[in-house]
Amino acid sequence: MVLKLYAVSDGPPSLSVRQALKYLDVPFELINVDYGRGEHMTPEYAQMNPQKEIPVLDDEGFFLSESNAILQYICDSYKPTSDLYPQDPKLRAIVNHRLCFNLSTYYANISAYTMAPIFFDYKRTDLGLKKVTMALEVFETYLKKLGTSHVASNHLTIADFPLFNSTMTLEAINYDFSKYTKIYNWYNNFKKNYPELWKISKDAMTEIQYFAENPPDLSNLNHPIHPIRKINK
């Protein structure tokens, strides 16, 4: 039975899992979740993920949410010897750290500034910009201290995917982060060295840019956490 991935086409967590599956050449069925129609808010979806968040992996009835956990599970279950998720405890700890850093700080602060104002009733504020700057400065410091070509090693790991896709949303809104030279070089080297993986992100970026110019009407979504932006018709 082939893995099933319930995902959205423009969400960084979904993109990261898709990139890992592609890089590892693990067959899977991609099932698009229509966010605008609220397909993730249905009782059926809640049976797979009570958090009603995206993505969700279905491995023959074993449902797993949280993209970090999915990335780790895919490697451990399907490609346990891959360098994408190294076995050495210290090397793996760095990968795990970068995954946690992205979730708690980098993506959390960047997406609140880049993505939330596109889809929900949030404003880009000076405080939000300050948090983005802080996240970039910390990430830049990590790259300088480690001194490797990738975020956790001198080769690609699962930590590169979420950090790359978080950074991609900055490019999507034309935020200039070129002064963070370590981040800027790593980001552009990823594009150059992994064109098939970059295409997944590039297609998503095109969607994000479209929605930034043409905000989607989510008035029927009734989102329990994020306030819905009213669209003038």
C-alpha positions, 0 to 999 in steps of 0.5 A: 500500500502506498503512503498517502500525504494529505497536503496543501500546495503552498504550505511550507510544512507540506512542501518540506515533506514532499521534498523529503519523499521525492529526494528519498524516492519513496512512492506516495499518493499526494492528496490535495486538501482544499484549505479554502473549502475547509476540508481540514475542518471536517469531522473526517479529517479530525479523525486523522488529525484532531489538531485539524492541521496540514499535512497528515501522513497515512501509512496504512492507517497509521496517521501522523501529523506535525511535519517534523515528526513526519520527516523523521518517521519517513527516514526511520521507516523507509530509508534508515541508512540515509544521510538525510537523517544521520544516525550519529547521536550528535549529528542527529541532535543538530538536525533535531535542533534545527527542526525545533528552531524552525518550528518554534522561532524561525517559521513561527515569526516569519510566517506570521509576517509573510503568510498570515496577512495574506490569508487572515486578518493580520497586519504586518507591523513593526513588531512583526518585522522585528521578530523576523529580523531576530529570527534571521539574525539567530539563523545566520549565527547558527550557520556561521558557528557550524560553518557547514554548507547546509544547515546541519551538516556538509550535506542535505538533511531533513532540517534544510527543507523546512528552513528553506521553505520558511525562507522562501516565503520571504522571497515571495513577498519580496523581502530582501534578506541578502545582507544575511550572507550565510542564509542568502548563499545557502538558500540560493545554493539549494536552488542551484544544487537541487532543482527538482526540490526547488521546483516544488517550492517555486510552484508554491511561491508562485501561488503565494504571490498570486494570493498576495495580489488576489486574497482568497475568500475564506469567509466560509472557513470559520477558522477556530484560531485565526480571524478571517479577513473580510473580502470586499466584493 
